[in-house]
Amino acid sequence: MAEVDKKKLKLYSFWISSCSFRVRIALNLKALQYQYIPVDLFKGEQLTPEFTEVNPTEYVPALVDGDVVVSDSLAILMYLEDKYPQHPLLPSNLHKRAINYQAANIVSSSIQPLQLFGHKSVKEKFGTHEELSFNRYHIGKGFEALEKLLKDHAGRYATGDEVFLADLFLAPQIYSAIKWCNVDMVQFPLLARLNDAYKGLPSFQDAMPEKQPDAPPSGAS
């Protein structure tokens, strides 16, 4: 892993990690300078003593801010929100806050764990084709729930005309669904529209997996 600059915020990240993607967006939105420290999950660098000393749970992302170490993407986002209030990630309206929390939870609890871990046993037992079908099914269920949740709250972005927490969870998940699972977004018109809006935001585009320093030249895994 890269040499650490002790003066900057440090983000231990992996280019393809959607959890890391969320945090990169937040750091960009808040205009926070940080050192990107790659942790190659494919090579098992998350299991090395160097990284487990930073994050014993052996996952990315992990954020280091001086003497403070925070792991888990939601915890990192809430820490950044509390310490660095520029460009708030949560609206002041309590109802809209609740919608943001719900959208984030659908992605992080109902879609991502199944996509990441459930598919491994499916692939081992039934092969790659069934793995892809498994992923599409659970992504589709989650996307249907998100369409229903956001239909009365979305504006230009997920919960209005400003970018908030829900958008930070949606953008990486939609990217992953399209890029790796070939999900047809025609059946999810609201999410497809939001995805188009994210393409116009430098803070989102600069956080894209293929733009990270540890991404393969081709952007392929």
Phi and psi in degrees as GROMACS dihedral restraints (atoms count N, CA, C in turn):
[ dihedral_restraints ]
;  ai    aj    ak    al  type     phi  dphi    fc
    3     4     5     6     1   -69.9    20    10
    4     5     6     7     1   155.9    20    10
    6     7     8     9     1   -67.4    20    10
    7     8     9    10     1   138.6    20    10
    9    10    11    12     1   -90.3    20    10
   10    11    12    13     1   131.9    20    10
   12    13    14    15     1   -92.6    20    10
   13    14    15    16     1   112.2    20    10
   15    16    17    18     1   -71.2    20    10
   16    17    18    19     1   -11.1    20    10
   18    19    20    21     1   -88.9    20    10
   19    20    21    22     1   -15.7    20    10
   21    22    23    24     1  -106.4    20    10
   22    23    24    25     1   159.1    20    10
   24    25    26    27     1   -57.6    20    10
   25    26    27    28     1   142.4    20    10
   27    28    29    30     1  -123.4    20    10
   28    29    30    31     1   130.5    20    10
   30    31    32    33     1  -117.1    20    10
   31    32    33    34     1   114.6    20    10
   33    34    35    36     1   -83.4    20    10
   34    35    36    37     1   119.0    20    10
   36    37    38    39     1  -142.7    20    10
   37    38    39    40     1   163.2    20    10
   39    40    41    42     1  -132.1    20    10
   40    41    42    43     1   134.1    20    10
   42    43    44    45     1   -52.5    20    10
   43    44    45    46     1   -39.5    20    10
   45    46    47    48     1   -91.0    20    10
   46    47    48    49     1    -5.7    20    10
   48    49    50    51     1   -72.4    20    10
   49    50    51    52     1   120.4    20    10
   51    52    53    54     1   -69.1    20    10
   52    53    54    55     1   -29.3    20    10
   54    55    56    57     1   -65.3    20    10
   55    56    57    58     1   -41.1    20    10
   57    58    59    60     1   -67.6    20    10
   58    59    60    61     1   -37.6    20    10
   60    61    62    63     1   -55.0    20    10
   61    62    63    64     1   -45.6    20    10
   63    64    65    66     1   -57.5    20    10
   64    65    66    67     1   -46.4    20    10
   66    67    68    69     1   -68.7    20    10
   67    68    69    70     1   -38.3    20    10
   69    70    71    72     1   -59.9    20    10
   70    71    72    73     1   -40.3    20    10
   72    73    74    75     1   -60.5    20    10
   73    74    75    76     1   -47.0    20    10
   75    76    77    78     1   -61.2    20    10
   76    77    78    79     1   -44.1    20    10
   78    79    80    81     1   -61.8    20    10
   79    80    81    82     1   -38.2    20    10
   81    82    83    84     1   -67.8    20    10
   82    83    84    85     1   -45.2    20    10
   84    85    86    87     1   -59.1    20    10
   85    86    87    88     1   -40.0    20    10
   87    88    89    90     1   -86.7    20    10
   88    89    90    91     1     4.1    20    10
   90    91    92    93     1    54.8    20    10
   91    92    93    94     1    43.1    20    10
   93    94    95    96     1   -98.5    20    10
   94    95    96    97     1   127.4    20    10
   96    97    98    99     1   -76.9    20    10
   97    98    99   100     1   137.1    20    10
   99   100   101   102     1  -149.3    20    10
  100   101   102   103     1   156.6    20    10
  102   103   104   105     1   -94.1    20    10
  103   104   105   106     1   127.0    20    10
  105   106   107   108     1   -88.6    20    10
  106   107   108   109     1   119.2    20    10
  108   109   110   111     1  -115.2    20    10
  109   110   111   112     1   107.0    20    10
  111   112   113   114     1   -72.0    20    10
  112   113   114   115     1   140.0    20    10
  114   115   116   117     1  -125.9    20    10
  115   116   117   118     1   106.9    20    10
  117   118   119   120     1   -79.9    20    10
  118   119   120   121     1   103.1    20    10
  120   121   122   123     1   -67.4    20    10
  121   122   123   124     1   -30.7    20    10
  123   124   125   126     1   -66.8    20    10
  124   125   126   127     1   -30.0    20    10
  126   127   128   129     1   -93.4    20    10
  127   128   129   130     1    -1.3    20    10
  129   130   131   132     1    79.0    20    10
  130   131   132   133     1    21.3    20    10
  132   133   134   135     1   -66.6    20    10
  133   134   135   136     1   -19.3    20    10
  135   136   137   138     1   -68.6    20    10
  136   137   138   139     1   -12.7    20    10
  138   139   140   141     1   -99.4    20    10
  139   140   141   142     1    -2.6    20    10
  141   142   143   144     1   -74.2    20    10
  142   143   144   145     1   150.9    20    10
  144   145   146   147     1   -56.2    20    10
  145   146   147   148     1   -34.3    20    10
  147   148   149   150     1   -60.0    20    10
  148   149   150   151     1   -43.5    20    10
  150   151   152   153     1   -82.7    20    10
  151   152   153   154     1   -38.8    20    10
  153   154   155   156     1   -65.7    20    10
  154   155   156   157     1   -21.5    20    10
  156   157   158   159     1   -67.3    20    10
  157   158   159   160     1   -33.1    20    10
  159   160   161   162     1   -77.2    20    10
  160   161   162   163     1   -49.5    20    10
  162   163   164   165     1  -136.8    20    10
  163   164   165   166     1    98.2    20    10
  165   166   167   168     1   -62.2    20    10
  166   167   168   169     1   -17.8    20    10
  168   169   170   171     1   -76.9    20    10
  169   170   171   172     1   -10.0    20    10
  171   172   173   174     1    67.2    20    10
  172   173   174   175     1    33.4    20    10
  174   175   176   177     1  -125.7    20    10
  175   176   177   178     1   154.3    20    10
  177   178   179   180     1  -104.9    20    10
  178   179   180   181     1   154.0    20    10
  180   181   182   183     1   -86.6    20    10
  181   182   183   184     1   164.9    20    10
  183   184   185   186     1  -137.3    20    10
  184   185   186   187     1   136.9    20    10
  186   187   188   189     1  -114.0    20    10
  187   188   189   190     1   133.3    20    10
  189   190   191   192     1  -116.9    20    10
  190   191   192   193     1   123.3    20    10
  192   193   194   195     1  -128.2    20    10
  193   194   195   196     1    92.1    20    10
  195   196   197   198     1    66.3    20    10
  196   197   198   199     1  -119.7    20    10
  198   199   200   201     1   -90.5    20    10
  199   200   201   202     1    -1.2    20    10
  201   202   203   204     1   -96.5    20    10
  202   203   204   205     1   130.0    20    10
  204   205   206   207     1  -121.1    20    10
  205   206   207   208     1   126.7    20    10
  207   208   209   210     1  -128.0    20    10
  208   209   210   211     1   131.2    20    10
  210   211   212   213     1  -119.4    20    10
  211   212   213   214     1   169.2    20    10
  213   214   215   216     1    78.7    20    10
  214   215   216   217     1   124.5    20    10
  216   217   218   219     1   -60.9    20    10
  217   218   219   220     1   -40.9    20    10
  219   220   221   222     1   -66.1    20    10
  220   221   222   223     1   -42.3    20    10
  222   223   224   225     1   -61.8    20    10
  223   224   225   226     1   -40.1    20    10
  225   226   227   228     1   -63.9    20    10
  226   227   228   229     1   -44.5    20    10
  228   229   230   231     1   -62.4    20    10
  229   230   231   232     1   -40.4    20    10
  231   232   233   234     1   -70.0    20    10
  232   233   234   235     1   -35.3    20    10
  234   235   236   237     1   -63.4    20    10
  235   236   237   238     1   -47.5    20    10
  237   238   239   240     1   -60.7    20    10
  238   239   240   241     1   -38.7    20    10
  240   241   242   243     1   -64.3    20    10
  241   242   243   244     1   -41.3    20    10
  243   244   245   246     1   -72.9    20    10
  244   245   246   247     1   -39.1    20    10
  246   247   248   249     1   -88.2    20    10
  247   248   249   250     1   -32.2    20    10
  249   250   251   252     1  -123.2    20    10
  250   251   252   253     1    85.3    20    10
  252   253   254   255     1   -72.8    20    10
  253   254   255   256     1    -9.7    20    10
  255   256   257   258     1   -60.2    20    10
  256   257   258   259     1   142.6    20    10
  258   259   260   261     1    47.1    20    10
  259   260   261   262     1    79.0    20    10
  261   262   263   264     1   -56.7    20    10
  262   263   264   265     1   140.7    20    10
  264   265   266   267     1   -91.3    20    10
  265   266   267   268     1    -6.6    20    10
  267   268   269   270     1  -129.7    20    10
  268   269   270   271     1   139.0    20    10
  270   271   272   273     1   -73.8    20    10
  271   272   273   274     1   159.6    20    10
  273   274   275   276     1   -74.0    20    10
  274   275   276   277     1   -27.9    20    10
  276   277   278   279     1   -69.4    20    10
  277   278   279   280     1   124.6    20    10
  279   280   281   282     1   -65.2    20    10
  280   281   282   283     1   -36.4    20    10
  282   283   284   285     1   -64.4    20    10
  283   284   285   286     1   -45.1    20    10
  285   286   287   288     1   -65.9    20    10
  286   287   288   289     1   -34.0    20    10
  288   289   290   291     1   -60.1    20    10
  289   290   291   292     1   -45.4    20    10
  291   292   293   294     1   -61.5    20    10
  292   293   294   295     1   -38.7    20    10
  294   295   296   297     1   -64.3    20    10
  295   296   297   298     1   -40.5    20    10
  297   298   299   300     1   -61.6    20    10
  298   299   300   301     1   -44.5    20    10
  300   301   302   303     1   -62.2    20    10
  301   302   303   304     1   -41.4    20    10
  303   304   305   306     1   -64.4    20    10
  304   305   306   307     1   -44.6    20    10
  306   307   308   309     1   -62.8    20    10
  307   308   309   310     1   -43.9    20    10
  309   310   311   312     1   -61.1    20    10
  310   311   312   313     1   -39.4    20    10
  312   313   314   315     1   -69.9    20    10
  313   314   315   316     1   -36.9    20    10
  315   316   317   318     1   -60.0    20    10
  316   317   318   319     1   -43.7    20    10
  318   319   320   321     1   -66.9    20    10
  319   320   321   322     1   -51.1    20    10
  321   322   323   324     1   -77.9    20    10
  322   323   324   325     1   -24.1    20    10
  324   325   326   327     1  -110.5    20    10
  325   326   327   328     1   -32.7    20    10
  327   328   329   330     1  -101.4    20    10
  328   329   330   331     1   -22.9    20    10
  330   331   332   333     1  -108.3    20    10
  331   332   333   334     1   -59.6    20    10
  333   334   335   336     1   -60.2    20    10
  334   335   336   337     1   -45.8    20    10
  336   337   338   339     1   -60.3    20    10
  337   338   339   340     1   -39.5    20    10
  339   340   341   342     1   -68.5    20    10
  340   341   342   343     1   -40.6    20    10
  342   343   344   345     1   -64.7    20    10
  343   344   345   346     1   -38.6    20    10
  345   346   347   348     1   -81.0    20    10
  346   347   348   349     1   -44.7    20    10
  348   349   350   351     1  -109.5    20    10
  349   350   351   352     1   -37.4    20    10
  351   352   353   354     1   -63.2    20    10
  352   353   354   355     1   -35.7    20    10
  354   355   356   357     1   -68.1    20    10
  355   356   357   358     1   -23.0    20    10
  357   358   359   360     1   -63.7    20    10
  358   359   360   361     1   -45.7    20    10
  360   361   362   363     1   -69.4    20    10
  361   362   363   364     1   -34.0    20    10
  363   364   365   366     1   -64.0    20    10
  364   365   366   367     1   -44.5    20    10
  366   367   368   369     1   -62.7    20    10
  367   368   369   370     1   -42.0    20    10
  369   370   371   372     1   -63.7    20    10
  370   371   372   373     1   -36.9    20    10
  372   373   374   375     1   -87.3    20    10
  373   374   375   376     1   -36.7    20    10
  375   376   377   378     1  -123.2    20    10
  376   377   378   379     1   -11.6    20    10
  378   379   380   381     1   102.4    20    10
  379   380   381   382     1   174.1    20    10
  381   382   383   384     1   -63.7    20    10
  382   383   384   385     1   -39.4    20    10
  384   385   386   387     1   -61.9    20    10
  385   386   387   388     1   -44.2    20    10
  387   388   389   390     1   -69.3    20    10
  388   389   390   391     1   -31.3    20    10
  390   391   392   393     1   -60.9    20    10
  391   392   393   394     1   -46.0    20    10
  393   394   395   396     1   -64.5    20    10
  394   395   396   397     1   -41.3    20    10
  396   397   398   399     1   -62.6    20    10
  397   398   399   400     1   -40.2    20    10
  399   400   401   402     1   -60.8    20    10
  400   401   402   403     1   -48.1    20    10
  402   403   404   405     1   -62.4    20    10
  403   404   405   406     1   -46.1    20    10
  405   406   407   408     1   -61.5    20    10
  406   407   408   409     1   -39.5    20    10
  408   409   410   411     1   -61.7    20    10
  409   410   411   412     1   -49.0    20    10
  411   412   413   414     1   -75.1    20    10
  412   413   414   415     1   -33.8    20    10
  414   415   416   417     1   -63.1    20    10
  415   416   417   418     1   -43.6    20    10
  417   418   419   420     1   -60.3    20    10
  418   419   420   421     1   -43.8    20    10
  420   421   422   423     1   -60.2    20    10
  421   422   423   424     1   -44.3    20    10
  423   424   425   426     1   -65.7    20    10
  424   425   426   427     1   -41.1    20    10
  426   427   428   429     1   -66.9    20    10
  427   428   429   430     1   -36.6    20    10
  429   430   431   432     1   -61.5    20    10
  430   431   432   433     1   -42.6    20    10
  432   433   434   435     1   -64.2    20    10
  433   434   435   436     1   -40.5    20    10
  435   436   437   438     1   -66.4    20    10
  436   437   438   439     1   -39.7    20    10
  438   439   440   441     1   -58.6    20    10
  439   440   441   442     1   -44.3    20    10
  441   442   443   444     1   -68.8    20    10
  442   443   444   445     1   -41.3    20    10
  444   445   446   447     1   -63.9    20    10
  445   446   447   448     1   -40.9    20    10
  447   448   449   450     1   -93.9    20    10
  448   449   450   451     1   -10.0    20    10
  450   451   452   453     1   -58.9    20    10
  451   452   453   454     1   -31.6    20    10
  453   454   455   456     1   -98.1    20    10
  454   455   456   457     1     4.7    20    10
  456   457   458   459     1  -124.1    20    10
  457   458   459   460     1   -20.6    20    10
  459   460   461   462     1   -71.3    20    10
  460   461   462   463     1   143.8    20    10
  462   463   464   465     1  -121.1    20    10
  463   464   465   466     1  -124.8    20    10
  465   466   467   468     1   -64.1    20    10
  466   467   468   469     1   -33.5    20    10
  468   469   470   471     1  -120.0    20    10
  469   470   471   472     1  -168.7    20    10
  471   472   473   474     1   -61.7    20    10
  472   473   474   475     1   -39.3    20    10
  474   475   476   477     1  -127.6    20    10
  475   476   477   478     1    31.2    20    10
  477   478   479   480     1   143.4    20    10
  478   479   480   481     1  -154.6    20    10
  480   481   482   483     1   -99.6    20    10
  481   482   483   484     1     9.5    20    10
  483   484   485   486     1  -122.9    20    10
  484   485   486   487     1   151.4    20    10
  486   487   488   489     1   -77.1    20    10
  487   488   489   490     1   129.3    20    10
  489   490   491   492     1  -134.2    20    10
  490   491   492   493     1  -171.8    20    10
  492   493   494   495     1   -52.0    20    10
  493   494   495   496     1   -44.5    20    10
  495   496   497   498     1   -55.2    20    10
  496   497   498   499     1   -40.3    20    10
  498   499   500   501     1   -64.6    20    10
  499   500   501   502     1   -34.2    20    10
  501   502   503   504     1   -68.1    20    10
  502   503   504   505     1   -27.2    20    10
  504   505   506   507     1   -86.6    20    10
  505   506   507   508     1   -35.9    20    10
  507   508   509   510     1   -69.0    20    10
  508   509   510   511     1   -45.8    20    10
  510   511   512   513     1   -57.4    20    10
  511   512   513   514     1   -49.6    20    10
  513   514   515   516     1   -65.3    20    10
  514   515   516   517     1   -36.2    20    10
  516   517   518   519     1   -68.7    20    10
  517   518   519   520     1   -41.1    20    10
  519   520   521   522     1   -65.3    20    10
  520   521   522   523     1   -42.9    20    10
  522   523   524   525     1   -55.7    20    10
  523   524   525   526     1   -48.9    20    10
  525   526   527   528     1   -63.0    20    10
  526   527   528   529     1   -41.7    20    10
  528   529   530   531     1   -61.5    20    10
  529   530   531   532     1   -42.3    20    10
  531   532   533   534     1   -75.4    20    10
  532   533   534   535     1   -47.6    20    10
  534   535   536   537     1   -70.1    20    10
  535   536   537   538     1   -44.7    20    10
  537   538   539   540     1  -105.5    20    10
  538   539   540   541     1   -21.5    20    10
  540   541   542   543     1  -117.5    20    10
  541   542   543   544     1     0.4    20    10
  543   544   545   546     1    52.9    20    10
  544   545   546   547     1    39.6    20    10
  546   547   548   549     1   -70.5    20    10
  547   548   549   550     1   131.5    20    10
  549   550   551   552     1   -79.9    20    10
  550   551   552   553     1   109.6    20    10
  552   553   554   555     1   -79.8    20    10
  553   554   555   556     1    -3.5    20    10
  555   556   557   558     1   -58.7    20    10
  556   557   558   559     1   -33.2    20    10
  558   559   560   561     1   -78.2    20    10
  559   560   561   562     1    -5.3    20    10
  561   562   563   564     1  -128.6    20    10
  562   563   564   565     1    71.1    20    10
  564   565   566   567     1   -62.3    20    10
  565   566   567   568     1   -36.0    20    10
  567   568   569   570     1   -67.1    20    10
  568   569   570   571     1   -47.4    20    10
  570   571   572   573     1   -64.9    20    10
  571   572   573   574     1   -36.2    20    10
  573   574   575   576     1   -63.4    20    10
  574   575   576   577     1   -40.5    20    10
  576   577   578   579     1   -65.3    20    10
  577   578   579   580     1   -41.8    20    10
  579   580   581   582     1   -62.9    20    10
  580   581   582   583     1   -41.4    20    10
  582   583   584   585     1   -59.4    20    10
  583   584   585   586     1   -40.0    20    10
  585   586   587   588     1   -63.6    20    10
  586   587   588   589     1   -38.0    20    10
  588   589   590   591     1   -65.7    20    10
  589   590   591   592     1   -38.1    20    10
  591   592   593   594     1   -64.6    20    10
  592   593   594   595     1   -28.2    20    10
  594   595   596   597     1   -65.6    20    10
  595   596   597   598     1   -18.4    20    10
  597   598   599   600     1   -93.4    20    10
  598   599   600   601     1     4.4    20    10
  600   601   602   603     1  -108.2    20    10
  601   602   603   604     1   114.6    20    10
  603   604   605   606     1   -56.5    20    10
  604   605   606   607     1   -36.3    20    10
  606   607   608   609     1   -62.9    20    10
  607   608   609   610     1   -31.6    20    10
  609   610   611   612     1   -80.3    20    10
  610   611   612   613     1   -45.4    20    10
  612   613   614   615     1   -66.6    20    10
  613   614   615   616     1   -35.8    20    10
  615   616   617   618     1   -69.2    20    10
  616   617   618   619     1   -18.9    20    10
  618   619   620   621     1   -91.4    20    10
  619   620   621   622     1    -1.5    20    10
  621   622   623   624     1   -59.5    20    10
  622   623   624   625     1   144.7    20    10
  624   625   626   627     1   -52.5    20    10
  625   626   627   628     1   -45.9    20    10
  627   628   629   630     1   -69.4    20    10
  628   629   630   631     1   -11.0    20    10
  630   631   632   633     1   -96.5    20    10
  631   632   633   634     1     3.0    20    10
  633   634   635   636     1   -85.2    20    10
  634   635   636   637     1   151.7    20    10
  636   637   638   639     1   -64.3    20    10
  637   638   639   640     1   -21.3    20    10
  639   640   641   642     1   -97.0    20    10
  640   641   642   643     1     4.4    20    10
  642   643   644   645     1   -72.6    20    10
  643   644   645   646     1   142.1    20    10
  645   646   647   648     1   -59.7    20    10
  646   647   648   649     1   151.6    20    10
  648   649   650   651     1   -53.7    20    10
  649   650   651   652     1   -34.0    20    10
  651   652   653   654     1   -84.9    20    10
  652   653   654   655     1   -12.6    20    10
  654   655   656   657     1    78.7    20    10
  655   656   657   658     1     5.7    20    10
  657   658   659   660     1   -90.8    20    10
  658   659   660   661     1   149.8    20    10
